[in-house]
């Protein structure tokens, strides 16, 4: 369960949903509170949300649990940096490098922390009017979202310039002559320097609120005898003007389609989306919205056609990969709907898998898992045949009598594919695994047998036998006694109880050889139940009293729960009573 929650957290983190990542990592921590990796992951998620105090607390917990793990100190240093505690960050990174001297992430973090410490001692830097515009991952998100700058991100020289400006906003002065940089500046400051409409990625979008434009920066005053020349008006061709007009009309059609979609007037929504596509075929969100409408109407083939068109057009235009992934996911959703009739989930699974190669979205991953499960359930349902299952089980029984245990296992496995609810097949296969010494597999089958039919005593004899061979005599005794509740006169169960009691008493009498004692102690120390007893402060005091305080020990013997735990320690060879 903890691994499943951790996987969900990793998926949410990869998709940028850091709040969901925190939720999933917290769930995993509740299930496995001593796992240092989970605290490390949640620390990273908190840091991504700029919640550095919470990130610091988790980083400290990571280091506390696993002090020899270098990544914990990397998390610790990052959280200190986020809080402006650069000297503490330097100490954390140095501690991590003592453990892993060649770790590049720690070296880089140390350099940043030392630079931060130097800046903090030198006082605040001079204010830059554009510094905030270039800070953090928001800069790249804005440039990617805006169609006028999206293509620039494919040009290495432009990316390098923006990275230099992000490191030091004063470097902006070096690149003001580059029109791409000026265009990017306009996008980041919400000052539109060109025409164009950005693609929206919403089925029923809300219009973004108008933002107040920042005040223009002051330019250097010129002498009065040299008046400022007025800018020449930008010439716009008739073709460009018409294109701009069509895009504006397309947006209006899309908004009208969204309004109709909200009212569940799907026919009207289709008309508006179709008109929007005719006016501007470079925005694939129009196609996706129409596909969503077809999906709601149950017109799955039309939906799939639109999704395929959106994928093809999106790749031609080099649209945002997330939009292409969304189109593939929507296609998969329509294919799942159709699979309920066609009984073929493979095309849907393939579409979801392609979507995940474009963008690893948690919702797409969930839909893929559901489709794969539906396919597996359908195959199982089609393969289900209790009569054939009985025939396969009988073939397994013949092999078992001939002591051909691998062949018997094969037949029992086939029987379970035909009827996965047959406790006898699980019981028989458990017996084969026991004969072959595959105890974990035998124990698993015996437990499944009991789960399917708690009154089937063979399940208890199989499970008890496995536990006895594993020298877990206390557990085997409990299993046999549980079986006797359903069949008190069962001779196999009674014999099992007798054998277990003999072994337990052998330990109590101190009749174990040194080799047997050593073997039991080693096995007992690996048992989580034994570990919990030894870590229990109350039981530790009880054991001390048995050695040092006979009067108190006498009182402890009157407590059945305490004596039950003492008996478990005796059986495991951990404690010997004289």
N, C-alpha and C positions, 0 to 999 in steps of 0.2 A: 504493500500500500504506500509506503514512504517513497519507494522508487517511482511509482506511478505519479505521485504528486510532484516529485522532483522533475520528472520528464515534462509534465505540464508547465512547471515553472520555467524550465529551460526554453520550451517552445514559446511561451509568452515573452520571455526576455529577448529571444531572437527576433520576434516580430515587433519589438519596441513597446509592448504593453507591460510597462514596469509595475504598475499597480497590481495587475493580475499575477505577475511573477511573484510579488511579495506575498500575495494571498496563498499561492500554491506552495511556496517555500515554507511559509508559516505552518501550513497543514502538514507538510513533510516533517518539520521539526517537532510538531506535536506527537508524531508517530515514532520518530527516531531522534530524541533530544540529545543524544551523544554523538551525532554525526557532524563532524567539523565542516564537511563540504557544504552542507545545507546552510549553515550560518554564513559561510563565505559567499555563497550565491546570493543570499538575501542581502548581505552587505553591499554587493555590487548593484543589486536592484534599487536599494535605498539611495545609493550614491547617484545612480542615474536619475532619480527623482529629486536630487539635491537635498535629500534628508540626511545630512551628514552626521547628525547626532545619533540617529538610529543606525546608520552605517558603521559608526565608530563602536557602538555597543556590540554589534554582531561581530565586527572584526576582532574585538577584544575576546569575545567568547570563542572565536575560531582558534586564536593563539593559545587560549587557556586549555582547550581540549587537545590541540595538536601543536605543541610548542616547537616541534622540529620540522614544521611544514612551511616552506618559504612563502608560498602564496598568501598565507595568513598575514604576514607582515606587509605584503604588497597592498592588501585590503586595508590594513591598519594605517599605512602611510597615506593612501588615497583619501581616507576619511579625515585624517588630521589636516591634510592639505585643503580639503573642502571647507574645513572650519577655520582655516587661516593659521593653524598651529604648526608652522613650518619646522620649528626646532624639534617638536615631537615626531613629525613626519620623517625628518632626517634620521632620527634615532631608530625609527621603525624600519626604514629601508636598509640601514646599515646592519641591523640585527638579521634581517632576511638574507643579506649578502654574506654574512658569516656562515649561514647554513648552505647557501647556493651561490658561490662567488661569481659564477658565469651567467647568472640570470639577467637577461637583457631588460626585462620589464622592471626589475628592481633597480638596475643601473639608471634607466631612463627616469624612473620615479624619483630616485635620489637627486639627480641633476635638477629636475623641476622643483623639488622641495628646497634645495640649496639656493636656487635662483629666487624662489619665493621668499626665503628668509632674508636674502640680500635686499630684495625690493622693500620688504616690510621695515627693515632697519633704515633704509634710505628715505622713507616717507612716501606718500602717495604720488603717483606719476601725474604729469600735467593732463588735464582733461582733454579728451579727443571727442569732437562733436559726433563722430561716426563710429566710435568704438563698439557700442552695443549692437550696432547693425551687423557687425562681422563676428560676434561672439557665439560660441557654442555650435551644436549641430543644427540649430534653427536656421542658420545661414544657408546650409546645403539643402535643407528641406524646402525653403522658400524658392531657391534657384531651380530646384527640380520641379516644383509645382507650377512655376510660371512658364508657359510655352515660349516666351520670348527669350528665355535664358537657358532652357533645358538643354538645347543642342550644344551650348558652349561647354557643358560639363564633359563632352566627349573630346574636347580639345585640350591636350596636355599642357600647352603653354598658359591657357586661361586658368586651368585648375591650379597650376603652380603659382600664378600671380595671386589668386584668391587665398591660397594657403599662406603666402608671405604677408598679405594684408591681415589675415586672421591672427597670425603670430604677433604682428605689430601694426596696428591700424595707421600709424604714421606713414607706413610704406605706400598708402593710397596715393600720396603726392607723386610717386614714381610712375604711376600707371594711368594718370588722368587722361592722357592722350589716346588711350586705347578705348574705342567706342564700346567694346564688350564690357569693360569694367564700368563705364558710365551707365550702360544699360542695367548691369547688375546692381549698381548703387541705387538706381531708381526703383528697382523691384524691392530691394531691402528696406528702402525708406518709404515704400508705398507711394512713390511719385511716378506716375506712368509717363515714360519717355517715348513710348511707341504705342501704336494701336494694337489690338489683339485681345482675345478673350481666352482665359484659362479653362482647361477642361475640368469639369467637376466630376467627382466620383461618388455620387450619392443617388440612390433610387428616388428618394423624395427629399430633395435638398432644401435647406433654409438659405435665404440670401444672406451673405455675410454683411455684418454691420459696417456702415461707412466709417472710415478712420480719418481722423483729422490729420492733414498733412503737416509735417514738421515745418517750422519756419526756415526759410532759405538762409544759408550762412552768409555772413557779411563779406563782401569783397573789398579789396584794397581801394581806397579812394584815389581818384586820378586828379591831376591838376585841373583847375577850372577852365583853362584855355584849351584843354583836350576833352571835349564832351564825350560821354559814353556813347558809342554807336549803338543804334537800335538793332536788334537781331532781325535778320531777314526771315520772312514767313516761310515755313517748310512747305515745299511743293508736294502735293499729293496727286498722283495720277488718278484719272477717272476709274481705272481698273481697281486700284487699291481702295479707293473710296467705296466702290460697289461691293468689294469683298468685305470691308469693314461693316457695311450696312447689312449684308447677308448674315454675318456672324451675330450681329446684334439681334436680328430677327429670329435667328435660330435659338438663341438663349431664351427669348420670349416664348417661343413654341415649346421649348423644354419645360419652362416654368408652368405653362398652361397644362402640359401633360402631367407634371407632378401634382398639380392641384386636382386634376381629374383622377389620378391614381389614388390619392388620399380618399377621395369620395367613392372609390371602387367603381368608377365609371370607366371601365377598362377600354371599351371601344373608342371613346373620345380620347383617352390617353394615347392609344395606338396612333390615331390620326395626327395628334400633335407631335409625337416623337418622330413619326415618319416624315412630317414636314420639316422638322429640325434637321434630320439626316439629309434631306434633299438640299437644304440651304447650306449646310456645313458638314461635309463628310470627313473632316479631319479631327472631329471630337468623338471618340468612340464611346463616351459616356452616354450619348444619345442612343446608340445601338444597344448598349447594355440595359438602359432603362426600358427600351421596348422589349428586350428579351425577358426582363423581369415581369413585365406585364403579361406577355404570352405565358409565362410560367404560372402566374396566378390564374389565368384563364383555362389552364389545362391543355393549352396548345403546345405540347412539348416539342414537336418536330420544328415548329416555327421558332421556338425559343432556341433550339440547338443551332438552327441555321444562322440566327442573329449572333449567337456566341461565337460560332466559327468565323463569321464575317468580322466580328470585333477583334478576334485574335489575329486574323490575316491583315486587317487594316492597321491594327496597333503595331505590328511588327514592321509594316511598310513605313509607318510614320515614326518608328522608334519611340513609341509612347511609353509611359511609366510602366515598368514591369509588373507593378502591383495591379494595374488595370487589366493586363493580359491574364494574370493569375486569376483575377476575379471572373473574367469571361470563361476560363476553363473550369472554374469551380461551379459557376452557374450551369454550364453545359453538363457537368457531372450530376448536378442536382436533378436536372430534367431527365437524364438517363436513368437515374435511380427510380424516378417516378414511373418511367416506362418499363423498367425491369420487373416491377411488381406484376406485370402482365406477361412479359416475355421470358421471365425467369433467368435473364442474362445480366448479371451485374458487372461482368468484366469490362465493357466499354466505360461504365461510370468510374470504376476503379482506376482505369488507365487515364481518364481525364483528370481525376483528382491528383494522381501521381505527377502528371505533367504540370498541373497548377503549382504543386509544391516545389518543383524545380525552378519555377519563376519566382515564387515568394512563399516562404514557410509560414503560412498563416495558421494559427491554432484551430480556427473554425474549419478550414479545409482539411486539416489533419483529423479532426473529429469526424467529419463526414466520410473521409476515406476509411477510418476504422469501422464506422457503422456499415458501410457498403461491404467491406470484407467480411464482417460478422454475418451480414445478411446472406452473402454468398455461401459461407460455410454452413450456416443453418439450413439453407435450401438444399445443399448437397447432402447434408446429413438426413434431412427429411426424405429426400428422394431415395437414399440408400437404405433407409429403415425397413427392415423385414424380420420380425421376430422368429418366423419359422426357419428362415435360412440361418439366423443367429444360433438357434438351437442345434441345427445340423453341424455348424462349424464348431460349436462347443463340444459336441460328441466326438468329433474328429480329434479335438485337442485332448479329450479324455483317453482316447486310444493311444495317442503318442505318450501321454503321461504314464500309462501302465507299462509302456515299453521303455520308460526312462529316457525318452527322447524329449528332453525338456525345452530346448530351443524351438523345435518344431511345434510342440504343444503351445508355447507362448504365441507363436505366429497364428495358430488357429483361434486361440482365445481372443487375440487382438482383433482378428477379423470378425469374430462373433460380437465383440463390443462395438465395432463400427456399424454392424447391422442392428444392434440393440444396445445402446449405451446405458440402459437402465437395468441391466441384468446383473444382480448381485452375485449370482453363482459364477459367472464368467470372471468377475474380479477376484472372487475367492480362489478359484482354480488357478488363475494366473499368478496370484500371490504365492500359492504353494510352489509353483514352478520357480519363481524368482528365489524363494527360500532355498530350494534344492540347489540352485546355481550359486548361492552365496550373495545374490544381489539384494541385500537386506533393505536398503532405502526404497527400492522399487516395490519390494514385497510389502513393506509397511504402508506405502501409499495406496496400493491396491486393496489391502485389508481394511484400511480406514474408509476407502470409498465404498467398499462392500457394506460396512456397518452404517454408513451414511444413507445408502439406498434402502437398507432394510435392517433397522436396529434389532429386530427379533430373530434374525438369522444367525444362529450361534456359531456357525462355521467362521464367520467374520472375526469373532472374538478369539477363536482358537488359532486362526492364522496370525492375527495381530500379536497375540500373546507369545506364539512360537518365535516370531521375528524378534520381539523384544527380549525373550529369554536367550536366544542365540547371540544377541548384541550385549548380553550380560547386564541388561537393565531390569534386574529382578523385581524391584519395587513397582516399576511401571507394568511389567508383565503380570504381577500379582493383581494389580488394580484392574487390568483388562479381563483376566479370568473371572474375577469376582463380579465384574459388571455383566459378563455373559451368564453367570449363574443366576442372576436376577430374572432372566428370561427362561432358563432351563435348569432348575436347581439340581437335577439328577444327572446332568450330562457328564459322562465319565471322562471325556477328553478335558473338559474344563476343570474337573476335580483333580485329575492327575497333574494338570498344569499348576494348580494352586499348591499341591504337595511339593512339586519340584522347586517352586519359587521359595516356599517356606524353608526348605532344606538349605538352599543357598544363602538365604538371609540369616538363618540361625548359625550357619557355618561361620559367617563373618562376626556375628555377635559373640560366638564362643572363642573367637581368635584362632580358629582352625585353619586359616588361610596360610598357604606357603608364602614365603617372601615374594616370589614372582607373581603369584595371584594377587597379593595385597598391592603390589606396585601397579599391576595392570588395572585393578579396580580404582585405585586412587587417581590414576591418570585419566581414566574414562569418566570418573565422577567429577573431576575438576572441569571437564568440558560440558557438563550438564548445566544448562541455565538455571534449573531449579536448585541444584546444589550451590551454585554461585550465589543465588539470591539468599539462601539460608545463611551462608557464611558471611555475606555482607550485611545482614540484618543486625543492627546494634543490639537488639534484645537477645537474639540467639548467641551473639558473641559473649554477652554477659553470662548467659546460661552456661555456656561451655567453660567459662572462667570459674563459675561457681562449682561446677562439677569437679574441677581440679583443686580449688582452693577453699571452698566453703561448703562442707558436707551438709550443714543444716539448711542452707538455701537450696542446695541441690535436691534435698529431700522434698522440699515444697514444689520444685519444678516437676518432679515425677508425678505429681497429682494433676498436672495440666495435660490433657490428651493431645492438644495441638502441639505443644512443645515436644512431647515424647514421640509424636509422629515424625517430626522433623529430625529429632535425634536418631530415630530408627533409620531414616533415609541416609543420614551421614554414616551410620554404622554399616549399612548395606553397601555404601560406596567405598568403604574402607578408609574414610577420612577420620572417623572417630572409633576408638576401641574401648569398650566398657570392661572393667576388671571386676 
